[in-house]
């Protein structure tokens, strides 16, 4: 058997990789993907054609959701300007934030409609974006572009969680609208700091629940369990081998079974022959010359682990003056005859019906048979 070191190393590496994959999914980042072709929203659970588009601005979790507990997905949204008024009238180079509140992990879609008369209908600012945790999220700051169209803008927000579109109607793509106006006038160019919001830390129970229901956690958890079970199995096997008594040199099963059994010779006239009866009913026949009994002769009645304790040549039976004798021939784990350990005691006489135990793993019954031919 090979040592379990390389297997345990592989198991540890797999476990670390799984934990790393879970950790990566909980790191907030932001990136802008390619724009989509239109404002159609497919089912996020089956759509495989569109890549995720996250907001082109930083975003962070501010605190726990303010919504009451519910099995239906919920979404609230509000726009906050950075000027002293902090309202939805944006002017000049003023920046703004979008605050949203979701009550479950899910997919967020945000499409911005431009004012009437602009060259295009609008564009996605968040498309098929997965939010891993419930709570109050802040997106921003947004900054007006050089070609930002004046007039009324509309953010249409849709939220999909638990197989439903917020606010809970599974048969419709409901939406939340946020209206705001933009004026290219001079406005407030000083860019004052936004109204501070004190983050509310989520409770330990909420964080644990969010981690457990995360899709990546659900995917990785079975692999982690399998790795832990394998590590425990190898550790127990290694400990059992260290505590087990000394074993004889092991041989491959094919080699064990291919070793020839003792030749069965007919006894000479007036000589004493014998048989050794195995626990499964098989017999080993001995001629007048006797022979050596070892691992190959009992291979068909033992399992591979038990065979490992039997020596290749374990004991010898011989006949002198018509009497049978037995001698342990240096076995690794000893030979017992009717409860007596004979290792190192030389040749001892056998009697009909004696029980011979090999290494405490198999018992053979000795049968003497006087035959006159």
DAGIBEL-V902090 format. One record per helix or strand of 3 or more residues. SS is the DSSP state (A for helix, B for strand). FROM is the first residue (numbers start at 0). LEN is the number of residues. Records with the same first field share a line. If there is no record, write none. Layout:
# DAGIBEL-V902090
SS->FROM-LEN, FROM-LEN
This chain:
# DAGIBEL-V902090
A->4-20, 203-9, 214-29, 252-6, 294-7, 303-4
B->58-5, 74-7, 88-3, 94-8, 105-8, 121-10, 134-9, 150-11, 175-8, 271-6, 282-4, 290-3, 314-6, 322-6, 334-3, 354-4, 361-9
